[in-house]
Amino acid sequence: MSRKISPAELSQHNSPSSLWLAINGLVYDLTAFAPSHPGGLQILLQHAGQDASVPYNKVHSPSLIRTSLPPTAQIGSSDSIQTPVPQIFSSVPTKPPLSTLISPHDFPLAAIPSLTPKATAFISSAATDCLTHRANSSLYSHLTLRPRILINVSTPTTPLVTTILNCPVSSPIFISPTSLGKIIHPSGEKAIALACSNLDMAQTISTSASFTLSEILSGQNTSHPAFLQLYVDKNRVNSERVIEEAVRNGVRAVMVTVDAPVPGKREADERIPTAAGGERLAPMAGTAAAVGDGKGAALGRVMGGYIDDSFSWEDLGRGWWMGLSISNHGGRSLETATGTILVLLELQRCCPGVFDRMEVLIDGGVRRGTDVFKALCLGARGVGFGRAPLWALGLYGREGVERYLEILNDELVTTMKMCGVTSLEELHPGLVNTRAVDHLVPERVGEEHPYAKWRRKSKL
């Protein structure tokens, strides 16, 4: 029988050498876990010796702590547990009917008034001056279409059916990974999964999701393809555990994150340390600034403390590669990194054989069905949308995500028919004029600059 722990006894364990927390009626000894906590030790110390149910439940599912810690960490129960206060996501009376939103751009305009400032910053923020974030999308506007005309496009068949990583899907559009979906909507990634399942579209789930994989995928269509975006943990055992869980839950592929050895600096997110109403937002999940770090409160930065910055090519087995995903985290990692559509063109120019050997996916800056069409013509097998659908999630939940994806699918079909195309197999680079950006595409592979050969020399 579980041992009862009094509030007085609990309060005595409030230091790094003995750190206990009460969560949802159970008391956990986090002393051994605390140094590796993704949000840092200081965040746990804010609640050490106390009931942390409310901040924990704002972001995490109740089962996450039970499945993440060894059974020995649960040391008893406590009558001091507060009843968790449900997180209330405010909505404005003027919330428009979902049917009136006809453009992807309508969703952020409708959602921002009802989201907390922290959630808004989390979705919209990008690295430092946001140059790469803006370039990702603006580059698509410089690519123009070269339609075929007087082509019979009256075919009644479904033109978007395809496969991504050998998984049948109804559309080449997929959901790219985003973390901490519960700060946007109470159902978070579960609502996104249900929307994708209903539409038979692919979803990529982040290692830093608000729910476990089993909770996200429970009850979904078994044919619904789900992929896992893996941030490699400094403690490789943790990464192995995540992969094992993915296998158990039918995840079809693991996408290893290679472009973010450290979190990027997202200043809009850093500047807002509190949620609407003045409460710190889910500090137990690493979603508040670590005390005394002086760097602000960016969710991605604080949560990224577990990422292994020593991870290298030697650690990645090449024999396992099914494909590659071109991504710069939506411009949220390295500022002034190359826009993803330019990298797709660079592959075509410098490494065209890649497209015969593996599938190439892309995300970053894709906003419209015309953008999807351009990326597909230039060689992408699938085109991802990451944070943009979160606006739809925040205001309308599952129904909003479905509506958002349906709008994109409809725009893609319209673009295809306007260009004289009735199936994805007919797409090719000749349907896109890239002359306006060709001068930005490197002509050679490697690190060498085309003419600057200078190297720093030691003065010793």
C-alpha positions, 0 to 999 in steps of 0.5 A: 500500500502506498505510504501517506506523506504529510505536507510537512514531510514533503516540504522538507525535501526542497533542495538538489540533494533531496527533491520531492514533488507531489503531482496529481495525488502521488509523490515523486522523488526527482533527486536523481532525475533533476540534473537531466530534466529538459527544463533545467534543475532550477525549474524543479527547485521552484516547486520542490517540496510542494504540490506541482499539479497545476503547472504540470497539468497545463502542458503534460498529460497525467501519464507522462511522468509515470511513464518517464520515471522508473517505478522507484521514483514514486514513493507515496501519496499525499492528501495535500494534493490540490485539485488540478485547475483546468487550463482555460483557453479564452475565446472572444465572442467574435470567433468567426464560424469556421466555414468563413475561413477560406484562406490559410492567412485567415487563421492567425488573424482569427486565432491571435485574440484568443491565444495567450501572448506566450502561445502567440509568441511561441508560434510566430517567433523566429531566430533573432531578426527573422530574416530566414523566417521571412526568406523561406516564404518570400523565395516562393513568390519569386518562382513563377508557374509555366502552365500548360493550356488547352489540356483536358483536366476534367478527370474525376479521379483523386489527383493527390493520392501518393506515398510518403516514405512508402506509406500511402497517403491522400495528399503529399502535404504532411504535418511537420513536427512542433512541440508543446501543442498543449499550450496552444490547445488542451488536446494539442498533438492528439487533435492534430493526429485525429485530424490527420487520421480523418483525412488520411494524411501524414503527421510528424510528432516531435520528441517534445510533444505534450503527450506520449506517443501512445496517447497521441496515436490511441484510437487513430486509423491504423493506416494513418502514417505517423513519423517521429522527429527525434532530438538525440538525447545526451543520455542515449538511453533516453533516445533508445527508449523513445525509439522503442516506444515509437516501434510499439505504437506503429510509427513508420519512420524516425526523422533524426534532427541534425540542424539544431545541436543547440536551440536558436535564439527566438527573441519574441518568445524570450521576451514573454515569460508569463502566460495570460493572467500572470501565471508562469506557463507550465514551469514544470515542463521546462516552459519558463526561464530557468531562474538566474540564467539571464537569457529570457523564457523561450520555450524551445531554448529551455526545453532543448537542454537535453539535446546532444550537441556532440551528435555527429555523422559518425553517430548516424548509420547511413544504411538506415536512410530512407530519405532526407527532409530539407528544413531549417526549423522555419527559420527558428534555428540559424539566422540567415541560413539558406531558404529551404526551397533554394536547398532543394534547387541546390540538390537538383543542380549539384546532387541530382542523383539524390532524387533517384536514391531516396525521397526528399521532403521539405518544409519551411515557408510553405503557405499556399497550395501554389507553394506546395505545387512548386516544391513538388515540381522541383523534386519534393516527395512531400511538403510539410506545414509545421507551426502554421496549422497551430493557428487553426488548432488554437482556435478550433481544435481538430476541426480547425486543423482539418479545415486548414488542410482541406483548404491547402489540398483544394488550392493544390488541386486547383493549381494543378488543373490550372497548369494542365496537370491531373496527377502528381506523376505529371509534375516536373521542373519545367512547370516552374520558372526559377530564373529569378533565384538561380543566381542564389543557387551554388554551383558546387558541393562543399565548404569552399568559397568560389573565390575567397581562399583566406584562412585565419593564421595563428600568430604564435 
